[in-house]
Structures are given as structure tokens and as C-alpha cells.
């Protein structure tokens, strides 16, 4: 049996054995990074449009990026990168 199954391009459903391996690799990388003094961060995948508008990348991406408006009308995008979030004032 496979340890992971492709759900869509770049998206996988992890089966039990594959998930155990993924968790172990994550644990090893995390411990090595902690040992050299690095810090871990986590950014959400869905981000507000405004920082990307400010940087000009909202229009630069054009139709090549997944966007949506929430129930209040605020626009968001599925973040291809997180530079804008990491450099907010």
C-alpha cells in the first residue's frame, strides 16, 4: 500500500505509514534547526489582498493566482509566497 496518495497536483493525502515518516522527518529537521538557534514560524495559506496590492504583486499575478472574496466582500488570495506577511510594519 502506498504511503501517500496524490489528491491533486501538489496536494497529498497522507496514509498512516507515510504520515509517520513525514512526522519523523519534520521532528528531525525541527530539532536540527532548534540546535542552531533558528525559530519556526507558521503563516496561513489564505491571506488578505491588501499587502499584495501594496507590493504590486496582486495585479502582477493576474489570473494566475487563486483569489476569493469572503462574505463581507474582503478579498483574499491563496498565498504563493509570504514575503508581504513577513515584512509588514
Phi, psi and omega in degrees: 000140180290154180269344174210155182231129178294126178267320179198169179306119179083358180240130184232147169260120184271123176275167190309311182294316178298322179295320176298317179295313179302315179297321180292316178298317178300316179299317180295312180298316180299316181293322178294320179291322177297322181298332179261009174089009178285161178239146180265141175233161177219123178249147176290156180280328181260118186238156178291151184288329190306312178299327179285329173293317180300319181281346182089356183279344176301313179280330179298321179290327179057226182278002183272013181225146179280122178232160176203162175246136179281182185294343176268356179094358179288135182270146180221164174223154173280110192295121174280331177212173183233022180303316182300320180290324182285342184247014177298143180293000000 
